[in-house]
């Protein structure tokens, strides 16, 4: 997918909705444990989603410090533009964000799809290294970077949370580099689905939410939209995944998908027949084999 310079100018104008004092922004009051918990999620959720523990902790600490503001963004609306001054970092309270870069010839590379409970914008030095758009209706907690840095100097817990979040962001970038450089098309798509399942903030971890388009997925994995569509159809026919509605997919056999990702099989395994497997989960789908 290509993006013209005129389109980038339009996106930059659209980004004004996130400027301080905009209609969509509301400050987060300080000094209220209940309000801070509402941003960070229930404590039980932190135990179930350990990968989001640092982000929840950051939200809680920053809310107490009174430095966060809630921002609501509609689907397709711009949050930040690549090259803009990195004055804020963000935590996603609800929804999904698309992070992307536009290379010199106008092609787009989607670097990540952070979802609820995740942060972005922490590792930008002075300017944002990629643009960010809302994939779906999204609620963000926006933190002024300077205020966060000032608070971190006197709050060791906040400093540690920031360090861990930055490490997680860099690790995700490293994994994506490996995926683009060394994996086949089927391995990339299997890695993508398993990665979303591992990061999912929902009780059924084998159910993956896909609010993004096939073009988004193709731009993320360095593939064509036709390759993505063919692979997803092949995975479905082979019993590896099953669609639920328009935006959700069940991973029926995660062990087989992991074997594909790890290179233990050179192609998706042969089709299996659900009717021949008596073991089924609560949704009536075959259990892991």
DAJOCOR-V882182 format. One record per residue. RES is the residue in one letter. PHI is phi in whole degrees, 0 to 359 (* if undefined). D_LAST is the distance of its C-alpha to the last C-alpha in whole Angstrom. Layout:
res: [RES & RES]
phi: [PHI & PHI]
d_last: [D_LAST & D_LAST]
//
This chain:
res: [X & X & X & X & X & X & X & X & X & X & X & X & X & X & X & X & X & X & X & X & X & X & X & X & X & X & X & X & X & X & X & X & X & X & X & X & X & X & X & X & X & X & X & X & X & X & X & X & X & X & X & X & X & X & X & X & X & X & X & X & X & X & X & X & X & X & X & X & X & X & X & X & X & X & X & X & X & X & X & X & X & X & X & X & X & X & X & X & X & X & X & X & X & X & X & X & X & X & X & X & X & X & X & X & X & X & X & X & X & X & X & X & X & X & X & X & X & X & X & X & X & X & X & X & X & X & X & X & X & X & X & X & X & X & X & X & X & X & X & X & X & X & X & X & X & X & X & X & X & X & X & X & X & X & X & X & X & X & X & X & X & X & X & X & X & X & X & X & X & X & X & X & X & X & X & X & X & X & X & X & X & X & X & X & X & X & X & X & X & X & X & X & X & X & X & X & X & X & X & X & X & X & X & X & X & X & X & X & X & X & X & X & X & X & X & X & X & X & X & X & X & X & X & X & X & X & X & X & X & X & X & X & X & X & X & X & X & X & X & X & X & X & X & X & X & X & X & X & X & X & X & X & X & X & X & X & X & X & X & X & X & X & X & X & X & X & X & X & X & X & X & X & X & X & X & X & X & X & X & X & X & X & X & X & X & X & X & X & X]
phi: [* & 250 & 232 & 280 & 295 & 296 & 296 & 296 & 296 & 296 & 296 & 296 & 294 & 293 & 292 & 298 & 298 & 262 & 290 & 306 & 88 & 290 & 298 & 283 & 261 & 224 & 293 & 267 & 297 & 262 & 80 & 231 & 296 & 297 & 292 & 296 & 295 & 295 & 281 & 274 & 96 & 294 & 307 & 297 & 298 & 296 & 289 & 285 & 243 & 297 & 295 & 258 & 304 & 295 & 294 & 299 & 295 & 299 & 299 & 296 & 294 & 293 & 295 & 296 & 282 & 71 & 248 & 259 & 222 & 276 & 225 & 253 & 234 & 277 & 305 & 84 & 279 & 275 & 255 & 220 & 246 & 307 & 96 & 290 & 304 & 275 & 271 & 225 & 240 & 224 & 240 & 271 & 275 & 202 & 104 & 223 & 242 & 252 & 259 & 209 & 238 & 247 & 275 & 304 & 274 & 94 & 287 & 251 & 239 & 277 & 272 & 192 & 233 & 296 & 238 & 305 & 91 & 256 & 243 & 211 & 91 & 283 & 266 & 292 & 291 & 242 & 229 & 294 & 276 & 208 & 271 & 225 & 228 & 279 & 282 & 233 & 302 & 229 & 250 & 244 & 252 & 259 & 244 & 298 & 300 & 297 & 293 & 296 & 297 & 295 & 294 & 293 & 294 & 248 & 232 & 301 & 294 & 294 & 299 & 293 & 297 & 296 & 298 & 293 & 295 & 297 & 298 & 296 & 295 & 291 & 295 & 297 & 295 & 295 & 296 & 292 & 299 & 297 & 299 & 289 & 272 & 233 & 250 & 284 & 301 & 296 & 295 & 296 & 290 & 297 & 299 & 299 & 295 & 294 & 298 & 295 & 295 & 292 & 266 & 296 & 259 & 209 & 295 & 268 & 288 & 268 & 257 & 254 & 268 & 237 & 285 & 282 & 279 & 298 & 295 & 301 & 298 & 298 & 291 & 282 & 261 & 69 & 236 & 270 & 296 & 293 & 295 & 298 & 298 & 296 & 294 & 296 & 295 & 296 & 299 & 293 & 294 & 272 & 79 & 280 & 224 & 214 & 287 & 233 & 69 & 262 & 231 & 233 & 226 & 267 & 273 & 283 & 225 & 294 & 296 & 293 & 295 & 294 & 297 & 293 & 296 & 281 & 81 & 281 & 227 & 275 & 207 & 305 & 297 & 300 & 300 & 243 & 250 & 307 & 293 & 268 & 244 & 282 & 277 & 227 & 272 & 294 & 267 & 83 & 263 & 301 & 283 & 303 & 248]
d_last: [38 & 42 & 44 & 48 & 50 & 51 & 48 & 48 & 51 & 50 & 47 & 49 & 51 & 48 & 47 & 51 & 49 & 47 & 51 & 52 & 54 & 52 & 51 & 48 & 48 & 49 & 49 & 47 & 50 & 50 & 50 & 48 & 45 & 44 & 44 & 42 & 39 & 39 & 38 & 36 & 34 & 33 & 33 & 30 & 28 & 30 & 27 & 24 & 25 & 26 & 26 & 29 & 31 & 34 & 34 & 34 & 37 & 39 & 39 & 40 & 43 & 44 & 45 & 47 & 49 & 49 & 48 & 46 & 46 & 44 & 44 & 42 & 41 & 40 & 38 & 39 & 42 & 43 & 42 & 44 & 45 & 44 & 48 & 49 & 50 & 47 & 49 & 46 & 42 & 40 & 37 & 35 & 35 & 33 & 32 & 31 & 33 & 34 & 35 & 37 & 39 & 42 & 43 & 46 & 46 & 44 & 40 & 38 & 35 & 33 & 32 & 30 & 29 & 30 & 29 & 30 & 31 & 31 & 35 & 36 & 40 & 40 & 40 & 43 & 46 & 49 & 47 & 44 & 42 & 40 & 41 & 39 & 38 & 37 & 34 & 34 & 36 & 36 & 38 & 39 & 41 & 43 & 45 & 48 & 47 & 51 & 50 & 47 & 48 & 51 & 49 & 47 & 50 & 51 & 48 & 46 & 42 & 43 & 43 & 40 & 38 & 39 & 39 & 35 & 35 & 37 & 34 & 31 & 33 & 34 & 30 & 29 & 31 & 31 & 27 & 28 & 31 & 28 & 26 & 29 & 30 & 27 & 24 & 24 & 24 & 20 & 20 & 22 & 20 & 17 & 19 & 21 & 18 & 16 & 20 & 21 & 18 & 19 & 22 & 22 & 24 & 23 & 21 & 18 & 16 & 14 & 17 & 19 & 23 & 24 & 28 & 29 & 30 & 28 & 32 & 31 & 28 & 29 & 32 & 30 & 28 & 31 & 30 & 31 & 30 & 30 & 27 & 25 & 25 & 24 & 21 & 20 & 21 & 19 & 16 & 16 & 17 & 14 & 11 & 11 & 13 & 15 & 19 & 21 & 24 & 26 & 25 & 21 & 18 & 15 & 12 & 9 & 7 & 9 & 8 & 8 & 11 & 12 & 12 & 15 & 17 & 17 & 18 & 16 & 16 & 19 & 18 & 15 & 12 & 13 & 13 & 10 & 12 & 11 & 14 & 12 & 9 & 11 & 9 & 11 & 12 & 16 & 16 & 15 & 12 & 8 & 6 & 4 & 0]
//
